[in-house]
Amino acid sequence: MKIKFLITGGTIDKVYNELDGQLVFKKTQLVDMLNRAHSMVDTLSEVLFLKDSLEMNDADRSLILSKCLACEERAVVITHGTDTMVETAKLLGENIQDKTIVLFGAMVPYSVNQSDALFNLGFALSSVQNQPSGVYIAMNGKLFDFDKVQKNRALGVFENIQVL
């Protein structure tokens, strides 16, 4: 099984800029993360853009959707900022039924000590290989259906919501 990675940025890919103290994008951290984790999974990655998810717009989400629909791989993992991850997952979940797609990110950048990035990456890789077709969010050691999840900003975690 080959897994397609679509990279969109988010906190996971930010690095500390020593000149102004800001977190910025320079390049994706994904290849370094996969190497550091000694991943043996067959992957193909594509950087769509490197953005904070709060700066993503409908055109960005449409690009993610079109790339998911167009790729040959049936297993897709998307790096994404946590603030609007649920919004993107809903768009994908409402439009794609024949692939397994897992979105993940990090609350702390990979480049910063005590990051949750490697844990979330490993969990996303495991999930995309073991779940049936559908769209999921893999965060905090839990796997969420795209339409039953929310980010609890006060606690800094993702949690299930009740769907009536």
SVG drawing of the C-alpha trace seen along z (x, -y; Angstrom):
<svg xmlns="http://www.w3.org/2000/svg" viewBox="-31 -41 49 43">
<polyline fill="none" stroke="black" stroke-width="0.4" points="0.0,0.0 1.4,-3.4 0.3,-6.3 -0.1,-9.8 0.9,-12.7 -0.6,-16.1 1.2,-18.9 -0.6,-22.1 1.4,-23.6 0.0,-24.3 1.8,-24.5 3.5,-21.1 5.7,-22.7 6.5,-26.0 10.0,-26.9 11.2,-29.5 12.7,-32.6 15.5,-33.8 15.5,-37.3 11.9,-38.3 10.8,-35.5 7.9,-34.5 7.0,-31.0 7.3,-30.9 7.3,-28.4 10.6,-27.6 10.0,-24.1 8.0,-21.0 9.3,-19.0 7.6,-15.8 10.6,-14.1 12.7,-14.7 9.8,-13.3 9.5,-10.2 13.2,-9.6 13.5,-10.2 10.7,-7.8 12.4,-5.2 9.2,-4.8 9.2,-1.9 5.9,-2.9 5.8,-3.4 4.9,-7.1 4.7,-9.8 4.4,-13.4 3.3,-16.7 3.5,-20.1 0.3,-22.0 1.2,-25.1 2.5,-26.0 -0.1,-28.1 -1.5,-28.6 -5.0,-27.0 -6.5,-30.3 -5.3,-31.8 -6.8,-29.0 -9.7,-29.9 -12.2,-28.1 -9.8,-28.0 -7.2,-26.2 -9.8,-23.7 -10.9,-23.1 -7.3,-22.4 -7.0,-19.8 -10.3,-18.2 -9.2,-18.1 -5.8,-16.5 -7.5,-13.9 -10.0,-13.1 -7.2,-13.0 -4.6,-10.9 -4.3,-7.2 -3.6,-6.2 -6.6,-5.1 -4.8,-6.1 -4.2,-9.8 -2.7,-11.6 -3.0,-15.3 -0.9,-17.6 -3.1,-20.5 -3.3,-23.2 -5.6,-22.4 -7.7,-25.5 -9.7,-24.7 -8.9,-21.0 -12.5,-20.1 -13.8,-22.4 -11.5,-20.8 -12.3,-17.3 -16.1,-18.0 -15.6,-19.2 -13.6,-16.0 -16.0,-13.7 -19.0,-15.1 -17.4,-14.6 -15.2,-11.5 -16.4,-8.0 -13.9,-5.6 -10.7,-6.5 -9.3,-6.5 -8.2,-10.0 -6.7,-11.0 -5.9,-14.6 -3.5,-15.3 -1.4,-18.2 0.3,-19.3 -0.4,-21.6 3.4,-22.2 5.7,-22.5 7.8,-19.5 10.9,-21.8 10.1,-22.6 11.0,-20.3 8.0,-18.3 6.1,-18.4 3.2,-16.1 4.0,-15.9 5.8,-12.5 3.1,-10.8 0.4,-12.2 2.2,-11.3 2.6,-7.7 -1.0,-7.5 -2.2,-8.9 0.0,-6.5 -1.4,-3.5 -5.0,-4.8 -4.9,-5.3 -3.7,-1.7 -6.2,-0.1 -9.5,-2.0 -12.2,-1.5 -12.9,-4.2 -13.9,-7.5 -12.4,-10.8 -10.9,-11.0 -9.0,-13.3 -6.1,-11.7 -5.2,-13.8 -4.4,-13.2 -4.2,-9.4 -7.8,-9.3 -9.4,-8.8 -12.5,-10.9 -15.0,-10.7 -15.0,-13.9 -18.6,-14.7 -18.4,-13.9 -15.4,-16.0 -14.6,-19.4 -11.5,-21.2 -11.8,-22.2 -9.7,-25.3 -9.8,-25.8 -8.3,-22.3 -6.2,-22.2 -7.6,-18.8 -10.0,-17.3 -13.1,-15.6 -16.2,-13.8 -19.4,-15.8 -22.9,-14.3 -24.7,-14.2 -28.5,-14.2"/>
</svg>
